[in-house]
Each structure stands twice: as structure tokens, then as C-alpha cells.
Amino acid sequence: MRRTGPPIPLASSGDIISLIEADSWMIEVLGAVRTFGPTNAWVGAGFVRNKVWDALHGYLRPSLLNDVDVIYFDVENQTTALEHAFEAALIDVMPLVPWSVRNQARMHEKFGNPHATSTLDSMRHWPEGVTAIAVRLGDDGQVRFVSCYGVRDLLGLEVHPAPGFPLDVYRARVAQKNWVSIWPKLTLYDLTAGID
């Protein structure tokens, strides 16, 4: 059984930023990405989402991350070799972090989405609204936060498919992730045909 304390109340993106800024490991990750990762890279998905869900559940230790998603947008060089080079540079600095660096300019190939025009535009096609979030460390040392669909679902512990995302793929992903076993306060939507 996990050790828990009182849930941390979160009501806005500002609260999420404060939560991340108070976590020295997360700031170290963001600093490494700013220094050794791609230009204008963001760290997205579970890095932020899991931190929020842990806080809302009152978990005293962070949930394990399968990977730390570093995302960027570069139409000029879409080779996986460049992604691997950034991963290698980040591993040299923080070898225990499960780095995953992906150029969002080529990610449309994965699900047959339209070509994206930016990192944020690519995130709109991620599977769940609560996953389409990212942070980075600005030059001023402050955390920047972006979300394609706002923070209501994230802070409300609700998981919905992103608009237009294939429901069969969303359902398979949610089943595989089994998030409710980790965060039992979650409510998952659109899991079966005809059920909200």
C-alpha cells in the first residue's frame, strides 16, 4: 500500500507550475533539456500529468515514469539519428532518466494525422486531452506550461479522448496503461461504444 498524505489542492495552471517548481528533480530534468536537448524543446505528457495526479491523490512518493517525453519541432532535420543524439547527450547528464526525444514534425506518420505546424499543433493529436500538456524552463529560470485543452480535465481527474482521436486506439491505450490501478480517483470516459 502506498504512503499517502493529504491531497494537494490544485485549481489552475499556476498551481501546476508551482508544484513543478517545488520539485528539484523535475527542475533538474528541465534544466538538462534546456541545456543539452533540442532548441525550444518541451517535456510533455506523463512527466506533468503523473505529477498532478500524484499530488491530487496525496502520494508521498512519485509514481514511476515509463519515459520522459522530450518534444520539439524541426522540419529541416527529421532523422531519428538526431533524436538519438539528443537522447545520448541527455543520458550523459542524467543517466537514470528514461529519456525519449521525438521530433513532432514527423509524428503525424504514427497515427495518420495531418502534418503539424508546431509542437503545440502536434500535441492536439495526442490520445487524451490530459496528456496534451508540456512544460519547459525559460531562459529566466521560470517554468512555462502549455496545454492544448486546458486543465479542467487534468485537475478534475477525468480522462477523455482528444477531439478526433480514433476511439479504438484510445480505448486500447487506456486499457494497456491501466491508470486506475495507480490513480483510483480517475474517471475514464468513452471506454465503450455508446457510453459516455
N, C-alpha and C positions, 0 to 999 in steps of 0.2 A: 504494500500500500504506500502511495506517495505521501510525503510530508507536505502538509498544506498550512497556510495561514489565511488571514482574511483576504478575500479578493481585492485587487487594486482597482478602484473606480476609475474608469476611463470614459470620457464623454466627447472627445474631439481629436482631430489630427494633432493639435498642440500637445494633448496628453500623451499621444503615442510618441511624439518626438521627445518629450521629457523622459518617458520610460526608457527609450533607447539611449539617450544621452547619459542616463544614470548607470548604464551597463558598460563597464570598462572593456569587456571582451568585445562587445559589439562595436564600440568606438575604435578599438584596435583593428578589427576587421575592416571597417570603413576607411580608416587611415591607410591601411595596406592597399586597398583598392584604389584610393585616390593617388597614391604614390607609384604603385607598381602595375596597376591594371590599365585597361584601355582609357583613352581620353573620354571624359563625360560619362563614365560608367555609373550604373546604379546597382544596388544589391536588392533583389526583389523576392517576392513570393514568400516561402516559408520562413525566411530569415526574420521578416517583420510579422507575418501572420501568426506564427507559432509563439512569438514573444508576447503578442497581445492576448492570445488565447490562454497562455500560461498565467499571465497576470490576472485575467478575469476569472480563472479557476483557483487562484491563490497558491499556485505551485511555488514551492521554495527553491526548487532546482529546475533549470531549463529542460524542456523536452529535447531529445536528440534530433539533430538535423540530418536528413539524408544527404543534403548538399547545401552549399551556399551559392545561390544563383547570382552570378555577376553578368549583367546585361549591358550591351552597348549597341550603337547603330553605326555601321560603316559600309556604305555601298561600294566603296572603292576596292576594298580587300575583304572578300567573303570566304576566304580559305579557312578550313578548320585548323590548318597549321598555325595560323596567327592566334586562334583561340587557345590552342595547346601551349603556345609560347607564353601567353599571359598567365595561364594556369601554372606553368612551371615557375615563372617568376614569383607568383604568389605563394606557391608551395615552399620556395626557398625561404620566404619571410615567415610564413605561418604554416609549418608542415602538417599540423594536426587538423587543419580545417579542410573539410571535403569540398574543395573548390570546383565550380562548374561555370566556365566562361562561355557565353554564347552571343554571337553577333545576331541581333534581331533583324538585320537586313535580309537574312536568309531563312528565318524561321517560318515563313509562310509555306515553305515546302512540306513541313511536318503535317499540317492538317489541311492543306489546300486552301489556305486563306488568301485574300488579296495581298499584293505587295504592300508592306508597311512603308510609311513615310518618315517614321521616327521611332524611337524606343517606346514612347508612350502609346503611339498608334499600334504598335505590335502587341503591347500588353493588353489592349482591348480584346484581342482574340485568344487570350489565355482562358483556361477552362472555367474557372469560377471567379465571380466578382471579388471575393475576399482574397484571391491570390494575385489579382492585378494591382499590386501595390509595390512600391520600392522606396528606398532611401539612399542617400549618399551624403558624404561630408563635403561641405562647401569649402572654398578657399579661406573663409573666415573661421573655420572650425565648427560651424553650426551644422546640425543635421537638417537636410532637406527631405521632404516627404512628398510623394506623388501617389495618387490613386485615380484609376480610371472611372470608378463607380462610386466614389465617396467612401465614407467609413461607417455608415449606419449598419450594414450587414455585419461587418467585421466586429464592431463593438457590441452588436446585438447577438453575436454568436449564431448567426444564420448563414447557411451556405446555399447559394443559388448558382445555377449555371450562368455564365456570362451571356449576354444577349447574342443570339445567333449561333452559339456554340453547339455542335452536334450532341444531342441528349444521350445517345447511346455511348459516346465516348466519355461524356461527363459521368454517367452512371457507372461505367466500368472503372473509371479512375477513383471515384468516391468509394466504391466497394473495395478496391485494392488498397487504398490508403487507410481505411478503417479508422478514420479520425475519432469517431465517437468512443472508441475504446480508450483513447488517450484523453480526450476532452468531452466528458459525458454531458456537459451542458449545451453542446451544439444541437441545432436543429437543421437537418438536411432536407432540402426541398427538391421536387421534381425527380424523385428516385424511380417512380413507376409511371407508366403511361396513364394519363387521366387523373393523376393525384397531384395536388399542389403541395 
